[in-house]
Amino acid sequence: MENDFRVSGWAYFVYGAVSLIGFVIAFLFGVTQMPSYIALPFYIHALVNIVLVLNVFVLLSGYYLIKQNTNVHKFAFPIALVLLLSVPVGTVVGFLYLYQRAKNT
């Protein structure tokens, strides 16, 4: 059986890896260097953690799409919908998965 989601799996994996590395570097050398980092509002801390978890889920979804795990589609579909809001690269990655899913079902 040919892996129909290999292209979107690699797109998820690369997008997740690059965004996760960029996010961690920006967080470590940007936000944490602020003298009043602890005094930031709760919603800023929550938003940072949500973005970090989303990036990890994108990376893992890409890995399991490449490995042809059938259960990953339960997570990859909602992630694709969220990625559509991440203009411009996330939109392309999310649309690619949604297109391949519509073509294969």
HUGI-V170772 format. One record per helix or strand. SS is the DSSP state (H for helix, E for strand). FROM is the first residue (numbers start at 1). LEN is the number of residues. If there is no record, write none. Layout:
ss: {SS;SS}
from: {FROM;FROM}
len: {LEN;LEN}
This chain:
ss: {H;H;H;H;H}
from: {6;31;42;70;89}
len: {24;3;25;14;16}
